[in-house]
Amino acid sequence: MDITTTVDGTSARISPSGEIDFYTLLPLRAAADTLPPQVTDLQWDLSGTAFMDVTGLNFLFAPAPHDSAPGRSTTVTGLNRQPLWLLLLAAEVRPTAFELSRLIHDTPPTDFRPVAP
């Protein structure tokens, strides 16, 4: 997995390229953990991520216990079909645990489903 991090003042963008799963969790956490403490707005750009499993889902919604910036807002952009489908499914099954408006400002329609291959 390649991870690009861009910091501009109080904003940061982390762009992973590759699948998000159990094996890529540590580098993703490291990328977020090494952000300067003045970063209050973190954006995950997932345009390079075609697949995300439940590990990625939990990573996006459950901040690490050692998060150095607990007041940091986190958003997600560039969602491809499968990661978006996973987020929508999780929000449908457990809407209070997976509140999409927290991560995605322009929440897609609830009837979105990926096209079968």
C-alpha positions as CSV (number, residue, x, y, z in Angstrom):
1,M,0.0,0.0,0.0
2,D,1.2,3.5,-0.9
3,I,0.1,6.3,1.3
4,T,0.4,10.0,0.4
5,T,-0.1,12.6,3.1
6,T,-0.5,16.3,2.4
7,V,-0.7,18.9,5.2
8,D,-1.8,22.5,4.6
9,G,-2.1,24.4,7.9
10,T,-4.8,22.9,10.0
11,S,-6.0,20.5,7.2
12,A,-4.5,17.2,6.0
13,R,-5.4,14.8,3.3
14,I,-4.3,11.1,3.5
15,S,-4.6,9.2,0.2
16,P,-4.0,5.5,0.4
17,S,-3.6,3.5,-2.8
18,G,-4.5,-0.2,-2.5
19,E,-6.9,-2.3,-0.5
20,I,-7.9,-1.4,3.0
21,D,-7.9,-4.5,5.2
22,F,-6.4,-5.9,8.4
23,Y,-2.9,-6.0,6.8
24,T,-2.9,-2.3,5.9
25,L,-4.4,-1.1,9.1
26,L,-1.0,-0.3,10.8
27,P,0.3,1.9,8.0
28,L,-3.0,3.8,7.9
29,R,-3.0,4.4,11.6
30,A,0.7,5.5,11.4
31,A,-0.2,8.0,8.7
32,A,-2.9,9.5,10.9
33,D,-0.9,9.3,14.1
34,T,2.0,11.2,12.7
35,L,0.0,14.2,11.7
36,P,0.9,17.4,13.5
37,P,-1.3,18.3,16.5
38,Q,-2.5,21.5,14.8
39,V,-4.4,19.5,12.2
40,T,-8.0,19.7,13.0
41,D,-9.5,18.6,9.7
42,L,-8.5,15.2,8.3
43,Q,-9.7,14.1,4.9
44,W,-9.3,10.5,3.7
45,D,-9.1,10.4,-0.1
46,L,-10.1,6.9,-1.0
47,S,-10.1,7.4,-4.8
48,G,-7.2,4.9,-5.0
49,T,-9.0,2.3,-2.9
50,A,-11.1,-0.2,-4.8
51,F,-11.7,-2.6,-1.9
52,M,-12.3,-2.1,1.8
53,D,-13.3,-4.7,4.3
54,V,-14.9,-4.4,7.8
55,T,-11.4,-3.4,9.1
56,G,-11.6,-0.2,7.1
57,L,-15.2,0.4,8.2
58,N,-14.2,0.2,11.8
59,F,-11.1,2.3,11.3
60,L,-13.0,5.2,9.8
61,F,-15.7,5.2,12.5
62,A,-13.7,4.3,15.6
63,P,-10.9,6.6,16.5
64,A,-7.8,5.0,17.8
65,P,-7.6,5.2,21.6
66,H,-4.2,6.9,21.3
67,D,-5.4,9.6,18.9
68,S,-3.4,12.7,19.6
69,A,-6.2,15.0,18.4
70,P,-9.6,13.8,19.7
71,G,-11.3,17.0,18.4
72,R,-10.2,16.4,14.9
73,S,-13.0,16.2,12.3
74,T,-12.7,13.4,9.7
75,T,-14.3,13.2,6.3
76,V,-14.0,10.7,3.4
77,T,-13.9,11.5,-0.3
78,G,-13.3,9.7,-3.5
79,L,-15.3,6.6,-2.5
80,N,-15.3,3.9,-5.2
81,R,-18.3,1.6,-5.5
82,Q,-17.3,-1.2,-3.1
83,P,-16.2,0.9,-0.2
84,L,-19.2,3.2,-0.7
85,W,-21.5,0.1,-0.7
86,L,-19.9,-1.2,2.5
87,L,-20.5,2.2,4.2
88,L,-24.1,2.4,3.0
89,L,-24.8,-1.2,4.1
90,A,-23.3,-0.6,7.6
91,A,-25.4,2.6,7.9
92,E,-28.5,0.7,6.9
93,V,-27.9,-2.1,9.4
94,R,-26.7,0.0,12.3
95,P,-27.6,3.6,11.6
96,T,-26.6,4.9,15.1
97,A,-23.2,3.2,15.0
98,F,-22.4,4.2,11.5
99,E,-23.6,7.7,11.0
100,L,-22.6,8.6,7.4
101,S,-23.2,12.3,7.7
102,R,-20.2,12.4,10.0
103,L,-17.8,11.1,7.3
104,I,-19.5,12.0,4.1
105,H,-21.0,15.5,3.7
106,D,-22.8,14.8,0.5
107,T,-24.4,11.4,1.5
108,P,-25.3,9.4,-1.6
109,P,-28.9,8.1,-2.1
110,T,-29.9,5.3,0.2
111,D,-30.9,3.0,-2.7
112,F,-27.4,3.0,-4.2
113,R,-26.0,-0.5,-4.8
114,P,-23.0,-1.5,-6.9
115,V,-23.6,-3.0,-10.3
116,A,-22.9,-6.8,-10.4
117,P,-19.7,-7.6,-12.3
